[in-house]
Structures are given as C-alpha cells and as structure tokens.
Amino acid sequence: MTDTMQTSTDVTTAAVASIALKRKVVTAIPGPASQALHARRAKVVSTGVATTLPIYIDRAHGSILVDVDGNQILDFGAGIGVTTVGHTADRVVAAAQRQLADLTHTLFTITPYPEYVQVAELLAQHTPGAWEKHSVLVNSGAEAVENGVKIARKFTGRRAVAVLDHAYHGRTNLTMAMNFRAHPYATGFGPLAGDVYHVPNSYPYRDGLSGAEAATRTIDYLEKIVGVADLACLVIEPIQGECGFIVPADGYLPTLQQWCTDTGVVMIADEIQSGIARTGRYFASEHFNWEPDLVLTAKAIAGGLPLAAVTGRAEIMDAAQSGGLGGTFGGNPVACAAAVAVFDTIAADNLLAEADRIGARLTAGLRDLASRSDIIGEVRGRGAMVAAELVQPGTGATTKEPNAAAVSKLIAHAASHGVLLLSAGTWGNVLRFLPSLVMSNELVDDGLEVLRDGFATL
C-alpha cells in the first residue's frame, strides 16, 4: 500500500510540475471535453449551482488552471480569493499529504489534536488587537458568520444584528437575511431570520462623504432607527467583497468601533474575502487602524481546503457555554495542517509584499485604461484585491449609471482568450481581480493586455 501511495503522489506531483506558467489556448473555450462534461453535469447537478465559466479543470499550479481540453487559463479569481498562496502551493500540498497519512479525523471536541491549537495560535498572533484572543474553527465563511453572531448574542444578552448596505455574508438562513441583495441568494428561500437591520455604509465613489460624515450617518441610523438597547453586534466587511470591493473612507471604521465600545455592541470584521494576506496585510482591517472585537476568517486560510474561524476577545469568545460551539468537521486536522502551511508560506515567501507588488501593477494598468475610456468610473482596492467600477459612456461618468453589460462582454472576451475574470457589484458593474500572490509581473501584464483588447471591442 505504501508503494502505491508513493507512486500516486509522484505522478500527481509530476503532472502539476509540468504546467508551464503561461496562458495557452488550444481549443475554443469551452472545448469539446468540457462541453461533454457539462452535458453530463446537467443530468445530475442542481441548476441552482451556477457556473461562471463552464470549463472543467484537470489540474492547476500557481496562477494557471489547466482544463480537460489542455487550455491553460490565467486565473484572476483564485476560487474567489481562496488559493491566495497559489494553486497546489508546495508547502500546503506537502503538509496536507503528511497529515492525511497521520490523522484525518477524530473530532476536536471528542479527542483534540495539535494542529487545531496551532491554527488558533496563529490567528491570535496575526488578527488585529493586542488583547488575549480565543478562536473556534468551523467549515465555511457563512458558518463563521453564524457563529460570530451567536457568540455576540450570548455575550451581550441582546438579539439584533446590524449590517451595512452592499454587504454580503453567505447563503445560510441567517446570512441570507444579512445580505444587501436578496436576489439570487434568498429568492424563494424564506422566511428568513429576523432581527437583522441594514444600515448605510461608506461608499466614497457614490456618496462623496468623508469617513467622519459617513460614520455619523451610520450611527444616526443605528441609534434612531435600529435602537441600541437590543443590538448585539455590527458586522462589517472592511472592504466589501461581492458588492464591488467597496473601500470605506478613512476614519469610518475606527469611529464605528469607538461607538460600539461605548454602547456595548460587539463589532465584527467579516474578513472572509479580504483576510489572510490578500490586501498586503494579514487582515484588511489593519489598513484602516481598525481593531474589531471579533474577526471572521475563511477562504484563503487553508489554501483550498475547507476551514473557517471566529477569533476575538477572550471574554467575548468564552461567553459561549461548554458544548455550545463546534461541529463534526470544524477544524479538520488536514485542513488545519494546510492552514499552518499557508501562514508559513506567507512569511517565507514575503507574500504581503507580493500582494502590494501585484496590486500596484494591476492598479496602474487599470488606471491607464481608465485614462483612455470614460466607462471606468473608479479603480479601487488594497493590495491584490482590486476592482474597476464601470459606468455608462458619455454622461455615465457624471451620473455614475452602472454598466453591467460592458462587464459581461469583457468577461466573455477574456474567457475566450484564456483569462478568467470575475464580476461583482450590487448592479453587476464591477470587474474584480483576486489573483494569487505568486502571479508574476509578466502574467499580470498578459492579463491586462487581453483586457485592453476587450475594451477595444466595446
């Protein structure tokens, strides 16, 4: 058995190592093999599971996806910010392989294991704030959100949850109610959870407010419309993800944190998309001098394996009674081993600086495009979390009327040329870029060149 396992590992490693880190289109996209698989999928997979680009991936490495037809796709999505350290990152693969051979599952709440503790230690070290921190590990971002709210309610003895306009938090019952957009995430799935309130956010491109002004507006709404007496928590993405990488004005988040501290409201940072080195910091909150009470982590934490966490002030986290937190697969040892390797990789390969390098190059390229096209209303982001908001031509630059059609055309053009781009935005009018932090300058420039050609076709 050992020889067979070793041979299988060698073959897999050789297949991944053979990937040339460049874009290559050898068939129409999707190719015939992907089309055949898509036909098979239609017979067995729910139509509720949508697909952005119906190509079927055989293997991947770094920033390159190889589909079943042999096309090599330049990946600017990273599984929506999951493979931040790169597809099949060497340390992550090796750690997961070792852990698979040692221990796959016991359930931490039955018989614990060291890898869970290691992840909690790393989260305590790297999340903002110098106080004592405790964590619970779970499976997904939405599960982290649900647990964060549950813990805040237990600590405060209050019920209500406040979230920002343009927020996205997941597809479970509670998180569907917390999303700004009901469609398509909640359409027909009600009734949804109650005691959830939506309040104005900071959206500098569209509201023109300073951080102080936007915070005053948010606080006024919280006090006069929601009421503080029954408010358990305020949940905020430091950079809002699905609704367009909205970056708040400076001063907005710390002002809200002070208000939460003064009123006994738990302030929760949803760092599920923006955390784990994505923005050139371990957590995007650091860009805004924000030290939230609780931090929610998922996506990139385990390099592609399912893992998520709630980390925060020990006194808040420990409000939950014994047995009140946990779950069968939460903090699986293989995922935990991968997560430790992710943190090792970030430090060893200086990926915080790499995020800044990639972000600077992407931002410069997009701003050059903006200087030639009046449909790019704003280029924004931090590190390798970059977006371009598109508006209608001509008067669009002043009215800021969303231009979702142009986004759709650009994504289709890029896909046909072997570049995977993602859309975002409340109105679907934002191009978002979430490349892995190992993407070379040459690949960034290659993707930008394809995008330039796409703009020329509009």
Secondary structure, DSSP 8 states (H G I E B T S, - for coil): -HHHHHHHHHHHHHHHHT--SS-B--S-SS-HHHHHHHHHHHHHS-TTS--SS---EEEEEBTEEEETTS-EEEESSHHHHT-TT-BT-HHHHHHHHHHHHH-S---TTTS--HHHHHHHHHHHHHSS-SS-EEEEEESSHHHHHHHHHHHHHHHH---EEEEETT----SSHHHHHH-S--TTTTTT--S--SSEEEE----HHHH---HHHHHHHHHHHIIIII-STTEEEEEE-SSBTTTT-B---TTHHHHHHHHHHHHT-EEEEE-TTTTTTTTSSSSGGGGGT---SEEEE-GGGGTTS--EEEEEEHHHHTTS-TTSS--SSTT-HHHHHHHHHHHHHHHHTTHHHHHHHHHHHHHHHHHHHHHH-TTEEEEEEETTEEEEEEB-STTHHHH--B-HHHHHHHHHHHHHTTEE-EEESTTS-EEEE---TT--HHHHHHHHHHHHHHHHH-
